[in-house]
Amino acid sequence: LQSLADEFVLGQIRNSRILRAQTIYFNTLRAQHQVDVAQAALSNAERQLQDATNLNAAGVGQRIDVLRAQTQVATAQQNLATAQNNFSIALTSFNDLVGRPLPAPVRLVDPPGVIIQQPVTDFSSVGAPDPKAQAPLPAATGEVGAINIDRALQAANAQRPEILQAQVNVRVAETGVKLSRAGLEPTFSLSAAGNYYPTLSFQFPRQR
């Protein structure tokens, strides 16, 4: 029973390692794309600042528009620094996971079928959608509604190594209690012994 419990512990550790590896990978991938998004937002804010500055210099725009654009640039720079720090932390966790030097650079690849940095709709012209544009992901309300809690709990009780290990530990404890009670119960033993001593005399009767 203890060996069986150890096997379930091994499965639990294996599952947790797989989950940790996938979580760290996708966290690093998300932080990587957040840096790209923050960089794009900063570039957009800098272009808006340049436009506001040119309009103000030409006497068309107002000074308040320039100040607003400068504020947006400062906010975008702060968001970029935050995204870069988060990516550095996620990158350190990823390198520690795969056994690489912690500051080693890496560029993760998106999972197959995932399209990043592609517009959902086409803004180039009204009424002319881009056939290459990615359609929005639909909400999986049907899949969530189809989940049966009772069936999910039954599957978890039958497959999760943590539950199986706990069940085996209960059997180990029950067996230990049974053995302890057996040691405290009264015992009865019966033994018999005999000795045979033949005489060396040839006289009758022989004595034993």
DRENGUGU-738565 format. One record per residue: residue in one letter; x, z negated, y negated of N, C-alpha, C in turn. Coordinates in pm, whole numbers, plus 50000, padded with zeros to 5 digits. Atoms other than C-alpha are relative to their C-alpha. Layout:
aXZYXZYXZY...
END
This chain:
l500835000050121500005000050000500865000049874q499135000350117502804992249759500675013449979s499414986650011504455025749835498995009849942l501044991350053501135043249766499784997349852a500145003350142500805024549436501165005649919d498844994450070504335035449341499875015149982e500234985650016503375071649406499035002949887f500934998350111500445068049168500674997249866v499255002950122502765052748910500865012149963l499214988050026505025083148947499135011049940g500904990150058502045106048883499604996649859q500345004250136501095085648579501145002949903i498854997350086504615088248436500185015049978r499894985550013504675125648507498975005549900n501044995450092501365131048327500304996049856s499695004650136502455110348029501165007849940r498884992150051505715129748000499555014049960i500534986750034503855162948007499214999349871l500805001550122501405150647743500894997849879r499105002750112504235137547524500745012749960a499284987650032506145170447550499095009849926q500924990850066503085191147457499634995049861t500365005550131502165167647172501125002049900i498864998350091505655168447022500195014849964y499834985750027505815206447057499005004749896f501034995150093502515212646880500084992949865n499795006750128503225186346614501135006749922t498894993150066506535203546539499575013949953l500484986750038504845237646537499084999149879r500895001750115502165225046298500784996749874a499185003350116504755209546067500785012049952q499294987850038506685242246073499115009249918h500924991450074503625261845959499564993649869q500345006650125502775235645699501075002249894v498944996650094506155242245541499805014149946d500264986450045505325279345529498835000649902v501165000350089501945271845372500374994049864a499595006350126503485248745113500925009149920q499134990650070506135274845031499185011249936a500854989550056503455301344983499204994849881a500735005950113501445277844760500904998449879l499075001350111504535271144549500275013649937s499784986650054505205308444511498805004749919n501214996450074501595313944406499914992549868a500045007850124501785285544151501045004949901e498974994850091505025299544010499575013349938r500504987550058503405333943968498934997349896q501025003550098500455318043791500634994449873l499285005250117502845299443563500635011349920q499394988750069504655331843483498945008149924d501084992750067501355349243403499504992449878a500465008050113500195320443183501025000049887t498964999750103503545320143002500015013449928n500014986750063503405357742939498785001749910l501204998850083499825355942812500114991549874n499835008650116500685327042583501005006149902a499024993650088503725345642449499415012149928a500634988250062501565376242380498874996149906g501075004450088499035355042188498625001350059v501314998549936496265360842441499594986950068g500295012449930496455329042649500194987949913q499895012650071496405292842544501114991450059r498935008949958499045266042562499544991050113i500525008849897496785244442781500085006650137d499884993049872496845271443051501424999250054v498605001249958500635269843058500264986050056l499795013749952500555231943093499334997850135r500655001249870498025234343376500815006950109a499194992849901500185259943553501274992350033q498815008149972503245237743513499674988050089t500435011049915501315208843665499795004750144q500204994649865500305230543959501325003050069v498674997549942503925240744010500644986950045a499425012949964505055204344009499324994250124t500725004949882502325194944257500395007850124a499614991749886503245224344482501414996550046q498645004149961506915213744473499984986850075q500115012849930505945178444573499435001950140n500584997449868503775191544858501005006750093l498984993549919506625213644976501044990050049a499035010349958509055184244979499414991050109t500645008149897506545163645178499925007350132a500084992149877506015191845428501375001650065q498654998749945509775196445467500454986950065n499645013049939510245159045531499264998050132n500765001349875507455159245791500575009150109f499424990949901509035189345958501334994750052s498725005849955512415171945968499774988850101i500315010849905510855141746139499535005750133a500484993849877509005163646389501125007250074l498884993049938512145184046450500944990350070t499165010149936514135152646524499394995350133s500665004049876511545141946782500105010950106f499914988949904511605176546941501415001150058n498634999149950515405177746964500334988250092d499775011549912515445142747113499305002250135l500734997549876512875154047371500775009350093v499324990049917514885184047492501494997550013g498595003549985518275167047459500955008349916r499124992550092519655187547169500494990849890p499605008150116521575174346867498844998549902l501185002750083519065158246632499895009149878p500184991250116519865179246322500045014950032a499904985949965520015211946516498745007549955p501184992450044517735238446361499315006850117v500794993549895514975253946567498815006749934r501204993050045512155278746514499115002150120l500884999549885509295273846756499135012649996v500814988049985507235303046885498564995750022d501425003049984503445302946862499565003150143p500534997049866501495301647190499415014050005p500594986549989500295335447321498534999949962g501384998850041497035346747168499674993549869v500235006650129497405326146849500625008449890i499554991750111497695346046526500104991149877i499755008450116499235327746231500315008949880q499734993050126499375338945865499405014049999q500734987450007496875366845912498654997249936p501245003350071493865368445676498805001250092v501234999649923490495360945822499125011549953t500754988850057488795385645589500905007949908d499224991050084490065414745384499514999149857f500355000950141490135409545009500515012049920s499474988550072491675443244924498905008249934s501124992450056488315460144866498714994150052v501295005649963484725448844872499295009450096g500764992149905482735460845170500845007850098a499124992849908485765473645364500804989850079p499275010249923486735447645626501195006150073d498794995849931490155449945782499764998650150p500225001449856489845457846156501044991150067k498985008549943493055438046216499834985349963a500195013950042491715406746051499514991550116q500365009149892491285376846274498644993849971a501325006150016487735364946327500124984950003p499955014749995487085328046259499694994850140l500235006049869487215306146566498644993250001p501325006549997483665296146664500104985750047a500055013949956482825259746705499484999450142a500365000849858482635251147074498944989450021t501075009949985479375232147042499375000650138g500574998849867478075246247370500854993250106e499125006449902481125234447562499944984849987v500075014550019480945199947406498674994650051g501305004649953477215197447479499855000650150a500104998749855477755208047839500784989350076i499215010449933480035178347912499054989450054n500775010449934478445154548159500864987550010i499185012150006479725119448095500124993750137d499955006349868478775106248439500925007650094r499134992149914480475135248617501454998749957a498635001650049483535131648394500584986650043l499525013149957483775094548476500274999950150q499764999349855483445101748848501295007550030a498764992549979486205127748828501224991849959a498875008450043488405103548636500284989050101n499805010649901487825075748888500625005250128a499484994449875488745099349171501385006249983q498774992350019491785116249012501044993049912r499035005950091493375094948739500954990850077p499075008649925496565079048879499944985549957e500085013950043496065047848667498904992550076i501105006449929492705040648830500334998550148l499645000749859493995048949178501034989050024q499015010749986496965025949124499334986349992a500705012950012494644997849012499214997050127q500755002249877492475002749320500924995750115v499055003949896495515000949548500524985949976n499545013650029496744969649369498944989650037v501065009049957493354953849433500064998050152r499875001249854493744961449805501224991850038v498805008049973497274946949796499704985249977a500315014050027495944915049637499064994350106e500915004749895493094912649891500754997450131t499215002149879495564916850175500874987549989g499215012150019497784890050027499184987350012v500895011649986494854866050000499674997650147k500335001249858493934873350362501174994050078l498825005449931497494866450477500234985449964s499825014050041497654834350275499014990950069r500995008149930494424821750426500354998650148a499625000849859495684830350773501114989850022g498935009949985498744808750713499534985849990l500535013550015496564778850625499024996150110e500965003049895494234781150925500674992150114p499405007649887494724757551226500415009450112t499474991849891496684771151518499914992150131f500065006149866496434764251892500995007550088s499004993849912499294770552132499984992750134l499995005249864499504765452509501255005250070s498774996149933502724765552706500084992750135a499815005949866503644758453068501435002450045a498644998849953506984752353228500124993250137g499815005949867508134744553583501445001150044n498645000049946511354736153762499944999150153y499974999849853512184742554129501404995550044y498725005449956514924721854297500045000550152p499924999849853515564732354657501074990150051t499035009349941517344707154884500975007650091l499004993649914520474715855073499944994650143s500055005949866519474694955373499125008550091f500814992749899518204711155695499064990650075q500895009449933516304680055794498555002949963f501424997850025512544680455823499364986649959p500394988650086510694677755600500985001849884r499174997650119512584693455319499374993849876q500495006550121512264675954991500185009549880r499964991950125511484692454669499694991149882
END
